[in-house]
């Protein structure tokens, strides 16, 4: 799980994310890619880089300063593979200009009536550190209804053995020639998750967030996306231990696609 570096919270034990995707995830992904290629599906690759004023994770402030977060996503049929990184741009954590976190995600999405179901996993790595390994298995159900309500589940299988649930939705707000997209989410963690990540005993609601984005096409293949977000720790026990219980974030993302 995440190591809460600058949230004013001291984890109960050393945490981190060190792991490439395990053999439990890679073989299905490889066979799915091969099968999709034989079926004639065309993969899509989406690279992007975001520059944000801070790094937030599940309501906790990890970097109280500007960060750069590059990522690349490969989609082929229902399969998605993603690599994502974080680089501090100032000395907030004494690691400026170094890619100090890289996450790898694999997931497969299929339809079932009005629901879209995604199953997969996330491997978290800290290349600049020797933190213990961690991995989450993930699942989500998204309904084809107004607001696209989505229930997500993250289960840590290495460090905390904890569970995190999220309920999210999004809505397009007409605002002239380009629509504004609003996304909201609320999270809940069990006792293991909260003890490991927030150093607080007991299960309960953890965080809520609201994010606004707007796509500004530069070319048919390149888009600029400004964003504005607000997040807050919900449980009073979490807020009491955090130096920053609520945060305003903003940034801009350059996205490509081919």
C-alpha positions as CSV (number, residue, x, y, z in Angstrom):
1,X,0.0,0.0,0.0
2,X,1.0,3.6,-0.2
3,X,3.5,5.1,2.2
4,X,2.0,8.3,3.6
5,X,5.1,10.4,3.4
6,X,3.9,14.0,4.1
7,X,0.4,13.6,5.4
8,X,1.4,14.2,9.0
9,X,0.6,10.5,9.6
10,X,3.2,8.0,10.7
11,X,2.5,4.4,9.5
12,X,2.4,1.7,12.1
13,X,5.2,-0.1,10.2
14,X,7.3,0.5,7.1
15,X,5.1,0.5,4.1
16,X,5.6,0.8,0.4
17,X,5.0,-0.6,-2.9
18,X,7.6,-2.8,-4.5
19,X,6.5,-5.4,-7.1
20,X,6.3,-6.0,-10.8
21,X,3.0,-7.6,-11.9
22,X,3.2,-11.2,-10.6
23,X,2.7,-14.4,-12.6
24,X,-0.8,-14.5,-11.4
25,X,-1.6,-11.5,-13.6
26,X,0.8,-11.7,-16.5
27,X,-0.1,-15.1,-18.1
28,X,-3.8,-14.2,-18.6
29,X,-2.7,-10.8,-20.0
30,X,-0.2,-12.4,-22.4
31,X,-2.7,-15.0,-23.7
32,X,-5.4,-12.3,-24.0
33,X,-3.1,-10.1,-26.1
34,X,-2.2,-13.0,-28.3
35,X,-5.8,-14.1,-28.8
36,X,-6.9,-10.5,-29.5
37,X,-4.2,-10.1,-32.1
38,X,-5.3,-13.3,-33.9
39,X,-8.8,-12.0,-33.8
40,X,-7.7,-8.8,-35.7
41,X,-8.3,-6.3,-32.9
42,X,-6.2,-3.2,-33.1
43,X,-4.4,-2.0,-29.9
44,X,-4.6,1.6,-28.9
45,X,-1.8,3.3,-27.0
46,X,-2.5,6.5,-24.9
47,X,0.6,8.2,-23.4
48,X,0.1,11.2,-21.2
49,X,1.9,13.4,-18.7
50,X,0.3,15.5,-15.9
51,X,1.8,18.3,-13.9
52,X,0.0,18.9,-10.6
53,X,0.5,21.2,-7.6
54,X,0.5,18.2,-5.2
55,X,0.2,14.4,-5.0
56,X,-2.9,13.0,-3.3
57,X,-3.9,9.4,-2.6
58,X,-7.2,8.4,-1.0
59,X,-7.5,11.8,0.6
60,X,-3.9,11.8,2.0
61,X,-1.3,14.3,1.0
62,X,1.8,12.4,-0.2
63,X,3.7,15.4,-1.7
64,X,3.0,18.9,-0.7
65,X,4.5,20.4,-3.8
66,X,4.5,20.2,-7.6
67,X,4.8,16.8,-9.2
68,X,5.0,15.3,-12.7
69,X,3.1,12.1,-13.4
70,X,3.7,10.4,-16.7
71,X,1.8,7.3,-17.8
72,X,1.1,5.1,-20.8
73,X,-2.0,2.9,-21.3
74,X,-2.3,0.0,-23.8
75,X,-5.9,-1.2,-24.6
76,X,-6.7,-4.2,-26.7
77,X,-10.3,-5.4,-26.7
78,X,-11.3,-5.6,-23.1
79,X,-7.7,-5.8,-21.8
80,X,-5.9,-2.7,-20.4
81,X,-2.3,-2.5,-19.3
82,X,-1.0,0.7,-17.7
83,X,2.3,2.0,-16.3
84,X,2.2,5.2,-14.2
85,X,4.9,7.1,-12.4
86,X,5.4,10.0,-10.0
87,X,8.3,12.5,-9.9
88,X,8.6,15.3,-7.3
89,X,9.5,18.6,-8.9
90,X,10.7,20.3,-5.7
91,X,12.4,19.2,-2.4
92,X,9.2,18.5,-0.5
93,X,10.3,14.9,0.0
94,X,14.0,15.5,-0.7
95,X,13.8,13.6,-4.0
96,X,13.4,16.3,-6.7
97,X,13.7,15.1,-10.3
98,X,13.6,11.4,-9.6
99,X,11.0,8.9,-10.6
100,X,10.3,7.6,-7.1
101,X,7.2,5.6,-7.7
102,X,6.0,3.4,-10.6
103,X,2.8,1.5,-10.6
104,X,1.7,-1.2,-13.0
105,X,-1.9,-2.0,-13.6
106,X,-3.6,-4.9,-15.5
107,X,-7.3,-5.2,-16.0
108,X,-9.9,-6.9,-18.1
109,X,-13.4,-5.5,-18.7
110,X,-16.4,-7.4,-19.9
111,X,-20.1,-6.6,-20.1
112,X,-23.0,-8.2,-18.3
113,X,-26.3,-6.6,-19.0
114,X,-26.2,-3.0,-17.9
115,X,-23.0,-3.6,-16.0
116,X,-19.4,-3.3,-17.0
117,X,-17.2,-5.5,-14.8
118,X,-13.4,-5.0,-14.5
119,X,-11.1,-7.5,-12.8
120,X,-7.3,-7.0,-12.4
121,X,-4.6,-5.9,-10.1
122,X,-2.1,-3.2,-9.3
123,X,1.6,-3.7,-8.4
124,X,3.3,-0.7,-6.6
125,X,7.0,-0.1,-6.8
126,X,9.4,2.5,-5.3
127,X,12.5,2.4,-7.4
128,X,14.4,4.8,-5.2
129,X,13.7,2.8,-2.0
130,X,13.8,-0.6,-0.4
131,X,10.2,-0.7,0.9
132,X,8.6,-4.1,1.2
133,X,6.5,-5.4,-1.7
134,X,2.8,-4.8,-2.0
135,X,0.0,-5.6,-4.4
136,X,-3.7,-5.0,-4.6
137,X,-6.2,-7.2,-6.5
138,X,-9.0,-5.0,-7.9
139,X,-12.5,-5.3,-9.1
140,X,-15.2,-2.8,-10.1
141,X,-18.8,-2.8,-11.4
142,X,-20.0,0.2,-13.5
143,X,-23.6,0.6,-14.5
144,X,-24.8,2.1,-17.8
145,X,-27.0,4.6,-16.0
146,X,-26.9,8.4,-15.6
147,X,-23.9,9.4,-13.6
148,X,-22.1,6.0,-14.4
149,X,-22.2,4.8,-10.8
150,X,-19.3,2.6,-10.1
151,X,-18.5,0.4,-7.1
152,X,-14.8,-0.5,-6.7
153,X,-12.9,-2.9,-4.5
154,X,-9.2,-3.0,-3.7
155,X,-7.8,-5.8,-1.7
156,X,-4.2,-5.7,-0.5
157,X,-2.6,-9.2,-0.7
158,X,0.9,-8.4,0.5
159,X,1.3,-5.8,3.2
160,X,-1.9,-4.7,5.0
161,X,-4.3,-7.5,4.0
162,X,-6.8,-4.6,4.0
163,X,-9.8,-3.8,1.9
164,X,-10.7,-0.4,0.4
165,X,-14.1,0.2,-1.2
166,X,-15.1,3.2,-3.3
167,X,-18.3,4.5,-4.8
168,X,-17.8,6.9,-7.7
169,X,-19.7,8.6,-10.5
170,X,-19.2,11.2,-13.2
171,X,-21.3,13.6,-15.2
172,X,-20.8,15.8,-18.2
173,X,-21.8,19.4,-17.6
174,X,-22.7,21.4,-20.8
175,X,-20.5,24.6,-20.8
176,X,-20.4,26.0,-24.3
177,X,-18.6,24.2,-27.2
178,X,-16.6,22.0,-24.8
179,X,-18.2,20.0,-21.9
180,X,-17.0,20.1,-18.4
181,X,-16.7,16.6,-16.8
182,X,-17.3,16.3,-13.0
183,X,-16.3,13.1,-11.1
184,X,-17.1,12.4,-7.4
185,X,-16.0,9.5,-5.2
186,X,-16.3,8.4,-1.6
187,X,-14.0,5.8,0.0
188,X,-14.2,3.3,2.9
189,X,-11.5,1.3,4.5
190,X,-11.5,-1.7,6.9
191,X,-9.5,-1.9,10.1
192,X,-6.4,-3.4,8.4
193,X,-6.4,-0.8,5.6
194,X,-6.8,2.1,7.9
195,X,-4.3,1.0,10.5
196,X,-1.7,0.4,7.8
197,X,-2.3,3.5,5.7
198,X,-3.6,6.1,8.2
199,X,-2.3,4.7,11.5
200,X,-5.9,4.7,12.8
201,X,-7.7,1.7,14.3
202,X,-11.1,0.9,13.2
203,X,-13.0,0.7,9.9
204,X,-14.9,3.7,8.4
205,X,-15.3,6.2,5.7
206,X,-11.9,7.5,4.7
207,X,-12.1,10.2,2.0
208,X,-14.3,12.1,-0.5
209,X,-13.3,13.9,-3.6
210,X,-14.6,16.1,-6.4
211,X,-12.7,16.6,-9.7
212,X,-13.5,18.9,-12.6
213,X,-11.8,18.4,-16.0
214,X,-12.2,19.8,-19.5
215,X,-10.7,18.5,-22.7
216,X,-9.1,21.1,-25.0
217,X,-8.2,19.4,-28.3
218,X,-4.9,20.7,-29.8
219,X,-4.8,18.3,-32.7
220,X,-6.8,15.2,-33.7
221,X,-4.4,13.2,-31.6
222,X,-3.3,15.5,-28.8
223,X,-5.5,16.9,-26.0
224,X,-4.8,19.3,-23.2
225,X,-6.8,18.7,-20.0
226,X,-6.9,21.3,-17.2
227,X,-8.2,19.9,-13.9
228,X,-9.4,21.2,-10.5
229,X,-10.1,19.0,-7.5
230,X,-11.0,19.0,-3.9
231,X,-10.5,16.1,-1.4
232,X,-11.2,15.7,2.3
233,X,-10.5,13.0,4.9
234,X,-13.9,12.1,6.3
235,X,-13.3,10.2,9.6
236,X,-12.4,12.6,12.4
237,X,-9.7,10.2,13.6
238,X,-8.0,10.5,10.2
239,X,-8.4,14.3,10.2
240,X,-6.9,14.6,13.6
241,X,-3.8,12.7,12.6
242,X,-3.3,14.5,9.3
243,X,-1.5,17.8,8.9
244,X,-3.7,18.5,5.8
245,X,-7.2,17.0,6.2
246,X,-8.5,18.7,3.1
247,X,-6.7,19.7,-0.1
248,X,-7.3,21.7,-3.2
249,X,-5.5,20.4,-6.3
250,X,-5.1,21.7,-9.8
251,X,-3.0,20.9,-12.8
252,X,-2.8,20.2,-16.5
253,X,-2.5,17.0,-18.5
254,X,-1.1,16.5,-22.0
255,X,-2.7,13.4,-23.6
256,X,-2.0,11.7,-26.9
257,X,-3.5,8.7,-28.6
258,X,-2.7,6.4,-31.5
